[in-house]
């Protein structure tokens, strides 16, 4: 089984104080720590587990700049067999459809029984790249998988749907599945593991290699254009308590009492 | 151009239109500027739902077929592609729900419509649409624009972000659409899984202490459980805690978990993603404890403590126990 897993490097913003950069269209990246997009980590693990069970190869693909190679190395360390780095200045500023277009060109020419992507990315967060890619490839897709098994030419997918329910569906391969967090327990990647794959060559492909008209991707080709980023007004609703821990907790208890919590 | 025709994809939950249908109807009405606001309703045995929608939409395109008993994003995309290509609405609005995320990107590629995802607000512009959406886990908002190249536009809209107006009493016309006989051979439905009922029913709880990623380690859950015990509350959680198998799925509050409506909700180490907050209804009192002052939870909470939960939670428990004697 030929499995392709599409991954992305994103900043970890969970506890970071974010600032808008001077252009007004990006965030200050100086103090941020980058790593694998959380959802994609589950996708890589799923790909590697399926390969271990059924044989075949896993190819990890990312669209990004030089620094983004790090997530491909990480995927190789987790057990991916090959990696492909789609890198070109013309790709910069792509919207979700642009990214899907680039991935489509790279994937359509190689065997793909199963394509996995993270369901969402921690930066742009559109949740739409996977579905768009599937439509472009002309293959079946299911979004937000929480369980995934493959039996010969058929995938069984449990995925999140309406009203807090999950639905189990079967679909014929080739197919694309977008992966939710919690699908598995992604294996730990040690520094030694990364070192082991440091010698592996990672091919790079640009717009010309993929036969992509640069005008259809990147900022030029983007249909959705970011005009401005801003930090939403903070604490609009919340009364942020002040003082030392004792004072804050006392006031909190007062508020809980006022609202019938004690 | 001031009159615009819009199309809304209605999400059904348990056979009834989801709240998002009315939110999108209201938002579409604002954008339409006197134009037509139509709905697409897809399911099996949806006559009653269609009737309900006549108060909100000028036209309801009904796809009613046993093949459509289980919502299926690909089937929805296929049906809507025909509809969008036939009627070419100025914009198609889809709720940014799990099912919406399943259908919208496929529909956008099939129709060639530009798609902007997960919008908080929409505004018509001369040459297209302007929207505000969140990026970086809700910590940053982006003003984006989409230009209409002639095919019409698409947006998915976050549930709960638009206000539902009064039903305009539109007296909508129900249009029965044909469903191709071989529409859904792609996905074969196996079963629907509801979260297993737990020992406690969180939906009936008056007070919930909810714990998130900030708890760091499984053994730290103890401080939260012990606070809940002191308060006579139940313990709930956000997704990361379930992903790590520290608590069962039926404790997860959110759009992919349980919907709760407590009088008091104490969020401990929860950042407050919209997927989590989407499971919290009923307008109860929300207290948040988080060390990150920029956590989105502080935008929706009533009272907040920016601090270390490992200091605050045990102190709160101690004081609650003192008070209760």
Boltz contact constraints between the chains, C-beta under 6 A:
constraints:
  - contact:
      token1: [A, 13]
      token2: [B, 136]
      max_distance: 6.0
  - contact:
      token1: [A, 13]
      token2: [B, 137]
      max_distance: 6.0
  - contact:
      token1: [A, 13]
      token2: [B, 139]
      max_distance: 6.0
  - contact:
      token1: [A, 15]
      token2: [B, 292]
      max_distance: 6.0
  - contact:
      token1: [A, 17]
      token2: [B, 294]
      max_distance: 6.0
  - contact:
      token1: [A, 18]
      token2: [B, 139]
      max_distance: 6.0
  - contact:
      token1: [A, 18]
      token2: [B, 140]
      max_distance: 6.0
  - contact:
      token1: [A, 122]
      token2: [B, 137]
      max_distance: 6.0
  - contact:
      token1: [A, 123]
      token2: [B, 136]
      max_distance: 6.0
  - contact:
      token1: [A, 124]
      token2: [B, 135]
      max_distance: 6.0
  - contact:
      token1: [A, 126]
      token2: [B, 117]
      max_distance: 6.0
  - contact:
      token1: [A, 127]
      token2: [B, 101]
      max_distance: 6.0
  - contact:
      token1: [A, 128]
      token2: [B, 105]
      max_distance: 6.0
  - contact:
      token1: [A, 128]
      token2: [B, 117]
      max_distance: 6.0
  - contact:
      token1: [A, 131]
      token2: [B, 105]
      max_distance: 6.0
  - contact:
      token1: [A, 131]
      token2: [B, 106]
      max_distance: 6.0
  - contact:
      token1: [A, 132]
      token2: [B, 105]
      max_distance: 6.0
  - contact:
      token1: [A, 132]
      token2: [B, 109]
      max_distance: 6.0
  - contact:
      token1: [A, 135]
      token2: [B, 106]
      max_distance: 6.0
  - contact:
      token1: [A, 135]
      token2: [B, 109]
      max_distance: 6.0
  - contact:
      token1: [A, 135]
      token2: [B, 110]
      max_distance: 6.0
  - contact:
      token1: [A, 136]
      token2: [B, 109]
      max_distance: 6.0
  - contact:
      token1: [A, 140]
      token2: [B, 186]
      max_distance: 6.0
  - contact:
      token1: [A, 143]
      token2: [B, 101]
      max_distance: 6.0
  - contact:
      token1: [A, 143]
      token2: [B, 102]
      max_distance: 6.0
  - contact:
      token1: [A, 144]
      token2: [B, 98]
      max_distance: 6.0
  - contact:
      token1: [A, 160]
      token2: [B, 98]
      max_distance: 6.0
  - contact:
      token1: [A, 160]
      token2: [B, 256]
      max_distance: 6.0
  - contact:
      token1: [A, 161]
      token2: [B, 98]
      max_distance: 6.0
  - contact:
      token1: [A, 161]
      token2: [B, 99]
      max_distance: 6.0
  - contact:
      token1: [A, 162]
      token2: [B, 13]
      max_distance: 6.0
  - contact:
      token1: [A, 162]
      token2: [B, 99]
      max_distance: 6.0
  - contact:
      token1: [A, 163]
      token2: [B, 13]
      max_distance: 6.0
  - contact:
      token1: [A, 164]
      token2: [B, 257]
      max_distance: 6.0
  - contact:
      token1: [A, 165]
      token2: [B, 192]
      max_distance: 6.0
  - contact:
      token1: [A, 165]
      token2: [B, 194]
      max_distance: 6.0
  - contact:
      token1: [A, 166]
      token2: [B, 193]
      max_distance: 6.0
  - contact:
      token1: [A, 167]
      token2: [B, 192]
      max_distance: 6.0
  - contact:
      token1: [A, 168]
      token2: [B, 190]
      max_distance: 6.0
  - contact:
      token1: [A, 168]
      token2: [B, 191]
      max_distance: 6.0
  - contact:
      token1: [A, 169]
      token2: [B, 187]
      max_distance: 6.0
  - contact:
      token1: [A, 169]
      token2: [B, 189]
      max_distance: 6.0
  - contact:
      token1: [A, 170]
      token2: [B, 188]
      max_distance: 6.0
  - contact:
      token1: [A, 171]
      token2: [B, 187]
      max_distance: 6.0
  - contact:
      token1: [A, 181]
      token2: [B, 243]
      max_distance: 6.0
  - contact:
      token1: [A, 182]
      token2: [B, 243]
      max_distance: 6.0
  - contact:
      token1: [A, 223]
      token2: [B, 114]
      max_distance: 6.0
  - contact:
      token1: [A, 223]
      token2: [B, 146]
      max_distance: 6.0
  - contact:
      token1: [A, 224]
      token2: [B, 116]
      max_distance: 6.0
  - contact:
      token1: [A, 224]
      token2: [B, 144]
      max_distance: 6.0
  - contact:
      token1: [A, 224]
      token2: [B, 146]
      max_distance: 6.0
  - contact:
      token1: [A, 225]
      token2: [B, 145]
      max_distance: 6.0
  - contact:
      token1: [A, 226]
      token2: [B, 142]
      max_distance: 6.0
  - contact:
      token1: [A, 226]
      token2: [B, 144]
      max_distance: 6.0
  - contact:
      token1: [A, 227]
      token2: [B, 143]
      max_distance: 6.0
  - contact:
      token1: [A, 227]
      token2: [B, 145]
      max_distance: 6.0
  - contact:
      token1: [A, 228]
      token2: [B, 143]
      max_distance: 6.0
  - contact:
      token1: [A, 229]
      token2: [B, 140]
      max_distance: 6.0
  - contact:
      token1: [A, 229]
      token2: [B, 142]
      max_distance: 6.0
  - contact:
      token1: [A, 230]
      token2: [B, 141]
      max_distance: 6.0
  - contact:
      token1: [A, 232]
      token2: [B, 141]
      max_distance: 6.0
  - contact:
      token1: [A, 235]
      token2: [B, 298]
      max_distance: 6.0
  - contact:
      token1: [A, 236]
      token2: [B, 299]
      max_distance: 6.0
  - contact:
      token1: [A, 237]
      token2: [B, 300]
      max_distance: 6.0
  - contact:
      token1: [A, 238]
      token2: [B, 298]
      max_distance: 6.0
  - contact:
      token1: [A, 238]
      token2: [B, 301]
      max_distance: 6.0
  - contact:
      token1: [A, 238]
      token2: [B, 304]
      max_distance: 6.0
  - contact:
      token1: [A, 239]
      token2: [B, 303]
      max_distance: 6.0
  - contact:
      token1: [A, 240]
      token2: [B, 304]
      max_distance: 6.0
  - contact:
      token1: [A, 241]
      token2: [B, 305]
      max_distance: 6.0
  - contact:
      token1: [A, 245]
      token2: [B, 311]
      max_distance: 6.0
  - contact:
      token1: [A, 245]
      token2: [B, 315]
      max_distance: 6.0
  - contact:
      token1: [A, 248]
      token2: [B, 305]
      max_distance: 6.0
  - contact:
      token1: [A, 249]
      token2: [B, 315]
      max_distance: 6.0
  - contact:
      token1: [A, 249]
      token2: [B, 316]
      max_distance: 6.0
  - contact:
      token1: [A, 249]
      token2: [B, 319]
      max_distance: 6.0
  - contact:
      token1: [A, 253]
      token2: [B, 319]
      max_distance: 6.0
  - contact:
      token1: [A, 255]
      token2: [B, 303]
      max_distance: 6.0
  - contact:
      token1: [A, 259]
      token2: [B, 264]
      max_distance: 6.0
  - contact:
      token1: [A, 259]
      token2: [B, 285]
      max_distance: 6.0
  - contact:
      token1: [A, 260]
      token2: [B, 263]
      max_distance: 6.0
  - contact:
      token1: [A, 261]
      token2: [B, 207]
      max_distance: 6.0
  - contact:
      token1: [A, 261]
      token2: [B, 264]
      max_distance: 6.0
